[in-house]
Amino acid sequence: MTSLNFSDAATQDIRGAVQFLKQTSKKVVVGGFCMARALTLLAAMHVAEMDAGACFYGIPPAEYLDPKSINVPLICHFAIMTTGARRPRWTNWKPYLSNPNRGMRFIVMTRIMPS
């Protein structure tokens, strides 16, 4: 994950895919697991055309994070007992990602997830 240009992937690649799908669909949801989840969160911050996001495990690098800028409904799954160092990063997101008035749902899983 360290060699991927997260900013370009979210703002160009995913945005382009969402814009393409919007030509024939009313709504487009971006979803992903692990690295694709990190990109889903970044897209939720930077891709105004997306309508919602669903993501499971995986956090983008800290320098790209700004959960306050997310303006689309999200459902996010996090593991409470991860074996890596990612848990402290997502716990900081909880106040922003658990706002039902903004269409967001924050789910914490209790089983151990690999890092």
Beta strands, then each sheet from edge to edge (+ up, - down):
strand 1: 29-33
strand 2: 52-56
strand 3: 74-79
strand 4: 104-109
sheet 1: 1+ 2+ 3+ 4+
end
